[in-house]
Amino acid sequence: MAVVLAADGQEAVDLVKQQGPPLDLVFMDLTMPRMDGREAFQQIRRLCPGVPVVLTSGYNEQESIQDFIGRGLAGFLQKPYTLKALGETLQRCARRRPAD
């Protein structure tokens, strides 16, 4: 698995366009410059419909994920989160993915 970093939502979408499927996972913040997590999620979902997306935010989960219900959000981590919580979320996503 390769890790690719993006500075904001627009760069994330551009990188997904360049990388193309298959992607193992997208992990991004809900609040980003140029393009927020909601818009980036929608565009990434169009480009790679099956990729698991985990969102993180300082806002609480109930408020943050309302726009994503029924859209295949793989996980949510509320900031601040622990390394253990991050690891558990990533492992859960990895178990859901079919083996190559």
N, C-alpha and C positions, 0 to 999 in steps of 0.2 A: 504494500500500500504506500503510495506517495502522498505527501502532504503538500498542498499548495495554499499559499496565503493571499488574501485580498485585502486591500485597505478600506474598501467600501462595497456597497451593494452592486454598483455598476461594474466595478472591476470583477466582482465575483461572477456576475452573469457573463461578462466577456471571457473570463477564464473557463467557465463551463462550456461556452461556445467553442473555444479553442481545444479543450481537452476532449469534449464529447463523451458520450457514454462509452463504456460503462464507468460510472463513478461509484466509489464505495460508500461515500457519506458526504453530506454537506453539513457543516456546523457553523452557524452564524448568529450574530446579534440581531435583535429586532430593531434597534436604533442605530442606524449607520448614516454617514453623509452621502450625498448625491442620490442614493436610492435606498429606501428603508427595507427592512427585512420582509415586510409583507409583499412589496412589489418584486423584490429579488426572488422570494419563494415562488411566486406565480410564474415568473419568467423561467426560473430553473426547472420548475415542474413541467412546463411546456417542452423544454429542451430534453429533459431526462425524466420521464414520468415516474419511473420506479425507484429513483434514488432516495434513500432515507435522508430526511432533513431534520436536524435537531436545532431548535432555537434557544437562545438564552436572552435574558432580560433582567433588568433591575426591577421591573414592574412585576406585580404578582401574577401567578400562572392563570388564575381565573380571568383576569382582564386581558392578558396577553394572547391567549390562544383562541379566543372567541371567533376570530376571523379564519381560523384554521381547522375548525371542527369539520370532520367529514372530508378533508382534503389530503389526508395521508401524512400528517405530521408524525414523525417517528419519535420525537421526544422534546421535552422542554426542561431547561435548567434555570432556576431563578438565582440571580446573583445576590450575594456572593455564594458560590457553590464550592464544595470541597473537591479535592482531587479524587477522593473515593467516589463521590456522586458522579463526577465526570466519567471515571472509569466504568462504573456500573451502567451508565447510559450508553456508552460506546459499545460495551460488550453486548448489551441487549440488542442494539442495532445490528451488530455483527452476526448474532445468532439468527436474526430474521432473514438475512441475506442468503440466497442460494450459493452453494459452493461452486467455484469456477472449475 
